[in-house]
């Protein structure tokens, strides 16, 4: 993860760590960044699935071990749900 963090710091997405003592010690909970590898995985998974890319391809691309894990990373947009509903045949004709 260190390399990913360094890439994000170089891109200006996170603050550069100085490794200087802050006086907080090990007993204090670490602060977390708003952006992380984990959240980018969620975003990439959701973007691909909302774009209509098959779940099997998304799972392989992201590197999830199972469809269940991949599903936990998926956040379906309202527009994708509407598009799916609009694609159903009109049965009231």
Phi and psi in radians as a Rosetta constraint file:
Dihedral C 1 N 2 CA 2 C 2 CIRCULARHARMONIC -1.006 0.35
Dihedral N 2 CA 2 C 2 N 3 CIRCULARHARMONIC -0.731 0.35
Dihedral C 2 N 3 CA 3 C 3 CIRCULARHARMONIC -1.122 0.35
Dihedral N 3 CA 3 C 3 N 4 CIRCULARHARMONIC -0.703 0.35
Dihedral C 3 N 4 CA 4 C 4 CIRCULARHARMONIC -1.112 0.35
Dihedral N 4 CA 4 C 4 N 5 CIRCULARHARMONIC -0.743 0.35
Dihedral C 4 N 5 CA 5 C 5 CIRCULARHARMONIC -1.059 0.35
Dihedral N 5 CA 5 C 5 N 6 CIRCULARHARMONIC -0.750 0.35
Dihedral C 5 N 6 CA 6 C 6 CIRCULARHARMONIC -1.084 0.35
Dihedral N 6 CA 6 C 6 N 7 CIRCULARHARMONIC -0.689 0.35
Dihedral C 6 N 7 CA 7 C 7 CIRCULARHARMONIC -1.099 0.35
Dihedral N 7 CA 7 C 7 N 8 CIRCULARHARMONIC -0.747 0.35
Dihedral C 7 N 8 CA 8 C 8 CIRCULARHARMONIC -1.130 0.35
Dihedral N 8 CA 8 C 8 N 9 CIRCULARHARMONIC -0.684 0.35
Dihedral C 8 N 9 CA 9 C 9 CIRCULARHARMONIC -1.138 0.35
Dihedral N 9 CA 9 C 9 N 10 CIRCULARHARMONIC -0.749 0.35
Dihedral C 9 N 10 CA 10 C 10 CIRCULARHARMONIC -1.110 0.35
Dihedral N 10 CA 10 C 10 N 11 CIRCULARHARMONIC -0.558 0.35
Dihedral C 10 N 11 CA 11 C 11 CIRCULARHARMONIC -1.427 0.35
Dihedral N 11 CA 11 C 11 N 12 CIRCULARHARMONIC -0.071 0.35
Dihedral C 11 N 12 CA 12 C 12 CIRCULARHARMONIC 1.369 0.35
Dihedral N 12 CA 12 C 12 N 13 CIRCULARHARMONIC 0.319 0.35
Dihedral C 12 N 13 CA 13 C 13 CIRCULARHARMONIC -1.513 0.35
Dihedral N 13 CA 13 C 13 N 14 CIRCULARHARMONIC -0.385 0.35
Dihedral C 13 N 14 CA 14 C 14 CIRCULARHARMONIC -2.425 0.35
Dihedral N 14 CA 14 C 14 N 15 CIRCULARHARMONIC 2.812 0.35
Dihedral C 14 N 15 CA 15 C 15 CIRCULARHARMONIC -1.285 0.35
Dihedral N 15 CA 15 C 15 N 16 CIRCULARHARMONIC 2.505 0.35
Dihedral C 15 N 16 CA 16 C 16 CIRCULARHARMONIC -1.292 0.35
Dihedral N 16 CA 16 C 16 N 17 CIRCULARHARMONIC 2.292 0.35
Dihedral C 16 N 17 CA 17 C 17 CIRCULARHARMONIC -1.355 0.35
Dihedral N 17 CA 17 C 17 N 18 CIRCULARHARMONIC 2.382 0.35
Dihedral C 17 N 18 CA 18 C 18 CIRCULARHARMONIC -1.728 0.35
Dihedral N 18 CA 18 C 18 N 19 CIRCULARHARMONIC -0.303 0.35
Dihedral C 18 N 19 CA 19 C 19 CIRCULARHARMONIC 1.088 0.35
Dihedral N 19 CA 19 C 19 N 20 CIRCULARHARMONIC 0.359 0.35
Dihedral C 19 N 20 CA 20 C 20 CIRCULARHARMONIC -1.602 0.35
Dihedral N 20 CA 20 C 20 N 21 CIRCULARHARMONIC 2.616 0.35
Dihedral C 20 N 21 CA 21 C 21 CIRCULARHARMONIC -1.106 0.35
Dihedral N 21 CA 21 C 21 N 22 CIRCULARHARMONIC 2.354 0.35
Dihedral C 21 N 22 CA 22 C 22 CIRCULARHARMONIC -1.884 0.35
Dihedral N 22 CA 22 C 22 N 23 CIRCULARHARMONIC -0.095 0.35
Dihedral C 22 N 23 CA 23 C 23 CIRCULARHARMONIC 1.448 0.35
Dihedral N 23 CA 23 C 23 N 24 CIRCULARHARMONIC 0.075 0.35
Dihedral C 23 N 24 CA 24 C 24 CIRCULARHARMONIC -1.469 0.35
Dihedral N 24 CA 24 C 24 N 25 CIRCULARHARMONIC -0.592 0.35
Dihedral C 24 N 25 CA 25 C 25 CIRCULARHARMONIC 1.308 0.35
Dihedral N 25 CA 25 C 25 N 26 CIRCULARHARMONIC 3.074 0.35
Dihedral C 25 N 26 CA 26 C 26 CIRCULARHARMONIC -1.381 0.35
Dihedral N 26 CA 26 C 26 N 27 CIRCULARHARMONIC -0.258 0.35
Dihedral C 26 N 27 CA 27 C 27 CIRCULARHARMONIC -1.442 0.35
Dihedral N 27 CA 27 C 27 N 28 CIRCULARHARMONIC -0.161 0.35
Dihedral C 27 N 28 CA 28 C 28 CIRCULARHARMONIC -1.624 0.35
Dihedral N 28 CA 28 C 28 N 29 CIRCULARHARMONIC 2.432 0.35
Dihedral C 28 N 29 CA 29 C 29 CIRCULARHARMONIC -1.088 0.35
Dihedral N 29 CA 29 C 29 N 30 CIRCULARHARMONIC 2.353 0.35
Dihedral C 29 N 30 CA 30 C 30 CIRCULARHARMONIC -1.185 0.35
Dihedral N 30 CA 30 C 30 N 31 CIRCULARHARMONIC 2.489 0.35
Dihedral C 30 N 31 CA 31 C 31 CIRCULARHARMONIC -1.386 0.35
Dihedral N 31 CA 31 C 31 N 32 CIRCULARHARMONIC 2.574 0.35
Dihedral C 31 N 32 CA 32 C 32 CIRCULARHARMONIC -1.968 0.35
Dihedral N 32 CA 32 C 32 N 33 CIRCULARHARMONIC 2.608 0.35
Dihedral C 32 N 33 CA 33 C 33 CIRCULARHARMONIC -1.346 0.35
Dihedral N 33 CA 33 C 33 N 34 CIRCULARHARMONIC 2.700 0.35
Dihedral C 33 N 34 CA 34 C 34 CIRCULARHARMONIC -1.207 0.35
Dihedral N 34 CA 34 C 34 N 35 CIRCULARHARMONIC -0.477 0.35
Dihedral C 34 N 35 CA 35 C 35 CIRCULARHARMONIC -2.064 0.35
Dihedral N 35 CA 35 C 35 N 36 CIRCULARHARMONIC 2.407 0.35
Dihedral C 35 N 36 CA 36 C 36 CIRCULARHARMONIC -2.611 0.35
Dihedral N 36 CA 36 C 36 N 37 CIRCULARHARMONIC 2.962 0.35
Dihedral C 36 N 37 CA 37 C 37 CIRCULARHARMONIC -1.000 0.35
Dihedral N 37 CA 37 C 37 N 38 CIRCULARHARMONIC -0.736 0.35
Dihedral C 37 N 38 CA 38 C 38 CIRCULARHARMONIC -1.060 0.35
Dihedral N 38 CA 38 C 38 N 39 CIRCULARHARMONIC -0.812 0.35
Dihedral C 38 N 39 CA 39 C 39 CIRCULARHARMONIC -1.223 0.35
Dihedral N 39 CA 39 C 39 N 40 CIRCULARHARMONIC -0.551 0.35
Dihedral C 39 N 40 CA 40 C 40 CIRCULARHARMONIC -1.186 0.35
Dihedral N 40 CA 40 C 40 N 41 CIRCULARHARMONIC -0.552 0.35
Dihedral C 40 N 41 CA 41 C 41 CIRCULARHARMONIC -1.141 0.35
Dihedral N 41 CA 41 C 41 N 42 CIRCULARHARMONIC -0.756 0.35
Dihedral C 41 N 42 CA 42 C 42 CIRCULARHARMONIC -1.014 0.35
Dihedral N 42 CA 42 C 42 N 43 CIRCULARHARMONIC -0.840 0.35
Dihedral C 42 N 43 CA 43 C 43 CIRCULARHARMONIC -1.101 0.35
Dihedral N 43 CA 43 C 43 N 44 CIRCULARHARMONIC -0.826 0.35
Dihedral C 43 N 44 CA 44 C 44 CIRCULARHARMONIC -1.075 0.35
Dihedral N 44 CA 44 C 44 N 45 CIRCULARHARMONIC -0.747 0.35
Dihedral C 44 N 45 CA 45 C 45 CIRCULARHARMONIC -1.052 0.35
Dihedral N 45 CA 45 C 45 N 46 CIRCULARHARMONIC -0.855 0.35
Dihedral C 45 N 46 CA 46 C 46 CIRCULARHARMONIC -1.151 0.35
Dihedral N 46 CA 46 C 46 N 47 CIRCULARHARMONIC -0.756 0.35
Dihedral C 46 N 47 CA 47 C 47 CIRCULARHARMONIC -1.051 0.35
Dihedral N 47 CA 47 C 47 N 48 CIRCULARHARMONIC -0.771 0.35
Dihedral C 47 N 48 CA 48 C 48 CIRCULARHARMONIC -1.172 0.35
Dihedral N 48 CA 48 C 48 N 49 CIRCULARHARMONIC -0.740 0.35
Dihedral C 48 N 49 CA 49 C 49 CIRCULARHARMONIC -1.208 0.35
Dihedral N 49 CA 49 C 49 N 50 CIRCULARHARMONIC -0.656 0.35
Dihedral C 49 N 50 CA 50 C 50 CIRCULARHARMONIC -1.186 0.35
Dihedral N 50 CA 50 C 50 N 51 CIRCULARHARMONIC -0.415 0.35
Dihedral C 50 N 51 CA 51 C 51 CIRCULARHARMONIC -1.430 0.35
Dihedral N 51 CA 51 C 51 N 52 CIRCULARHARMONIC -0.072 0.35
Dihedral C 51 N 52 CA 52 C 52 CIRCULARHARMONIC 1.620 0.35
Dihedral N 52 CA 52 C 52 N 53 CIRCULARHARMONIC 0.165 0.35
Dihedral C 52 N 53 CA 53 C 53 CIRCULARHARMONIC -1.257 0.35
Dihedral N 53 CA 53 C 53 N 54 CIRCULARHARMONIC 2.401 0.35
Dihedral C 53 N 54 CA 54 C 54 CIRCULARHARMONIC -1.059 0.35
Dihedral N 54 CA 54 C 54 N 55 CIRCULARHARMONIC 2.582 0.35
Dihedral C 54 N 55 CA 55 C 55 CIRCULARHARMONIC -1.026 0.35
Dihedral N 55 CA 55 C 55 N 56 CIRCULARHARMONIC -0.643 0.35
Dihedral C 55 N 56 CA 56 C 56 CIRCULARHARMONIC -1.125 0.35
Dihedral N 56 CA 56 C 56 N 57 CIRCULARHARMONIC -0.713 0.35
Dihedral C 56 N 57 CA 57 C 57 CIRCULARHARMONIC -1.204 0.35
Dihedral N 57 CA 57 C 57 N 58 CIRCULARHARMONIC -0.753 0.35
Dihedral C 57 N 58 CA 58 C 58 CIRCULARHARMONIC -1.062 0.35
Dihedral N 58 CA 58 C 58 N 59 CIRCULARHARMONIC -0.795 0.35
Dihedral C 58 N 59 CA 59 C 59 CIRCULARHARMONIC -1.024 0.35
Dihedral N 59 CA 59 C 59 N 60 CIRCULARHARMONIC -0.763 0.35
Dihedral C 59 N 60 CA 60 C 60 CIRCULARHARMONIC -1.197 0.35
Dihedral N 60 CA 60 C 60 N 61 CIRCULARHARMONIC -0.750 0.35
Dihedral C 60 N 61 CA 61 C 61 CIRCULARHARMONIC -1.100 0.35
Dihedral N 61 CA 61 C 61 N 62 CIRCULARHARMONIC -0.797 0.35
Dihedral C 61 N 62 CA 62 C 62 CIRCULARHARMONIC -1.347 0.35
Dihedral N 62 CA 62 C 62 N 63 CIRCULARHARMONIC -0.527 0.35
Dihedral C 62 N 63 CA 63 C 63 CIRCULARHARMONIC 1.633 0.35
Dihedral N 63 CA 63 C 63 N 64 CIRCULARHARMONIC 0.437 0.35
Dihedral C 63 N 64 CA 64 C 64 CIRCULARHARMONIC -1.296 0.35
Dihedral N 64 CA 64 C 64 N 65 CIRCULARHARMONIC 2.546 0.35
Dihedral C 64 N 65 CA 65 C 65 CIRCULARHARMONIC -1.345 0.35
Dihedral N 65 CA 65 C 65 N 66 CIRCULARHARMONIC -0.423 0.35
Dihedral C 65 N 66 CA 66 C 66 CIRCULARHARMONIC -2.645 0.35
Dihedral N 66 CA 66 C 66 N 67 CIRCULARHARMONIC 2.819 0.35
Dihedral C 66 N 67 CA 67 C 67 CIRCULARHARMONIC -1.066 0.35
Dihedral N 67 CA 67 C 67 N 68 CIRCULARHARMONIC -0.563 0.35
Dihedral C 67 N 68 CA 68 C 68 CIRCULARHARMONIC -1.124 0.35
Dihedral N 68 CA 68 C 68 N 69 CIRCULARHARMONIC -0.739 0.35
Dihedral C 68 N 69 CA 69 C 69 CIRCULARHARMONIC -1.156 0.35
Dihedral N 69 CA 69 C 69 N 70 CIRCULARHARMONIC -0.755 0.35
Dihedral C 69 N 70 CA 70 C 70 CIRCULARHARMONIC -1.053 0.35
Dihedral N 70 CA 70 C 70 N 71 CIRCULARHARMONIC -0.686 0.35
Dihedral C 70 N 71 CA 71 C 71 CIRCULARHARMONIC -1.101 0.35
Dihedral N 71 CA 71 C 71 N 72 CIRCULARHARMONIC -0.602 0.35
Dihedral C 71 N 72 CA 72 C 72 CIRCULARHARMONIC -1.163 0.35
Dihedral N 72 CA 72 C 72 N 73 CIRCULARHARMONIC -0.412 0.35
Dihedral C 72 N 73 CA 73 C 73 CIRCULARHARMONIC -1.587 0.35
Dihedral N 73 CA 73 C 73 N 74 CIRCULARHARMONIC -0.038 0.35
Dihedral C 73 N 74 CA 74 C 74 CIRCULARHARMONIC -1.697 0.35
Dihedral N 74 CA 74 C 74 N 75 CIRCULARHARMONIC 2.284 0.35
Dihedral C 74 N 75 CA 75 C 75 CIRCULARHARMONIC -2.199 0.35
Dihedral N 75 CA 75 C 75 N 76 CIRCULARHARMONIC 1.828 0.35
Dihedral C 75 N 76 CA 76 C 76 CIRCULARHARMONIC -1.398 0.35
Dihedral N 76 CA 76 C 76 N 77 CIRCULARHARMONIC 2.255 0.35
Dihedral C 76 N 77 CA 77 C 77 CIRCULARHARMONIC -1.316 0.35
Dihedral N 77 CA 77 C 77 N 78 CIRCULARHARMONIC 2.658 0.35
Dihedral C 77 N 78 CA 78 C 78 CIRCULARHARMONIC -1.037 0.35
Dihedral N 78 CA 78 C 78 N 79 CIRCULARHARMONIC -0.663 0.35
Dihedral C 78 N 79 CA 79 C 79 CIRCULARHARMONIC -1.117 0.35
Dihedral N 79 CA 79 C 79 N 80 CIRCULARHARMONIC -0.621 0.35
Dihedral C 79 N 80 CA 80 C 80 CIRCULARHARMONIC -1.203 0.35
Dihedral N 80 CA 80 C 80 N 81 CIRCULARHARMONIC -0.671 0.35
Dihedral C 80 N 81 CA 81 C 81 CIRCULARHARMONIC -1.147 0.35
Dihedral N 81 CA 81 C 81 N 82 CIRCULARHARMONIC -0.724 0.35
Dihedral C 81 N 82 CA 82 C 82 CIRCULARHARMONIC -1.111 0.35
Dihedral N 82 CA 82 C 82 N 83 CIRCULARHARMONIC -0.746 0.35
Dihedral C 82 N 83 CA 83 C 83 CIRCULARHARMONIC -1.065 0.35
Dihedral N 83 CA 83 C 83 N 84 CIRCULARHARMONIC -0.718 0.35
Dihedral C 83 N 84 CA 84 C 84 CIRCULARHARMONIC -1.124 0.35
Dihedral N 84 CA 84 C 84 N 85 CIRCULARHARMONIC -0.759 0.35
Dihedral C 84 N 85 CA 85 C 85 CIRCULARHARMONIC -1.143 0.35
Dihedral N 85 CA 85 C 85 N 86 CIRCULARHARMONIC -0.682 0.35
Dihedral C 85 N 86 CA 86 C 86 CIRCULARHARMONIC -1.196 0.35
Dihedral N 86 CA 86 C 86 N 87 CIRCULARHARMONIC -0.370 0.35
Dihedral C 86 N 87 CA 87 C 87 CIRCULARHARMONIC -1.439 0.35
Dihedral N 87 CA 87 C 87 N 88 CIRCULARHARMONIC -0.166 0.35
Dihedral C 87 N 88 CA 88 C 88 CIRCULARHARMONIC -1.230 0.35
Dihedral N 88 CA 88 C 88 N 89 CIRCULARHARMONIC 2.552 0.35
Dihedral C 88 N 89 CA 89 C 89 CIRCULARHARMONIC -1.211 0.35
Dihedral N 89 CA 89 C 89 N 90 CIRCULARHARMONIC 2.622 0.35
Dihedral C 89 N 90 CA 90 C 90 CIRCULARHARMONIC -1.388 0.35
Dihedral N 90 CA 90 C 90 N 91 CIRCULARHARMONIC 1.929 0.35
Dihedral C 90 N 91 CA 91 C 91 CIRCULARHARMONIC -1.642 0.35
Dihedral N 91 CA 91 C 91 N 92 CIRCULARHARMONIC -0.004 0.35
Dihedral C 91 N 92 CA 92 C 92 CIRCULARHARMONIC -1.623 0.35
Dihedral N 92 CA 92 C 92 N 93 CIRCULARHARMONIC 0.030 0.35
